[in-house]
């Protein structure tokens, strides 16, 4: 296995921090929002039932 140099490390860090972290954050938050939306579609909105 070839040792990495500083340019490859910087490129990998930028890819992970600038691209992958925001994509994962948006995916997790929107996935959770979609899950809540689908749950409320079947179970009804939250709040007391009269």
N, C-alpha and C positions, 0 to 999 in steps of 0.2 A: 504494500500500500504506500502510495506516494505521500510524503509529508505535505501539509498545507502551508501556504504562505500567507502573509498578512492581507494581501488583496483578496484572496479567496475567503478568508475569515470575515473581512469587512463585507463582502458581497453576501455571504450567508447570513450575517447579522442583520443587514439591511433588508434582505428578503423576509426574514422571520419577523422583524420588528415593524417594518413599514407595510408589508403586504399581508402576511399570514395572521398576525395578531388582530388587526381590524376586521379581516374577513371572518375569522373565528368568532370574534365578539358579536358582530352583526348576525352571523348565523345562529349563534346560541340564543341571543335575545329574540330574534324574529321567530325561531323555532318554538321558544317558550310561549311567545305571544300567540302563535298559531295554535298551540296545544290548548291554551286557555280559551281561545275563541271557539274551537271545536267542542270543548267541554261545555261551554255555556250555550252552545247551539242545541245540545241535547238536554242539559240539566236545567237550563233557564238561567236568568241573571241572578247574581247574588243579592241577598237581602232577605228580610223577613217575609214569610208567606202569610197571607191573611186568610 
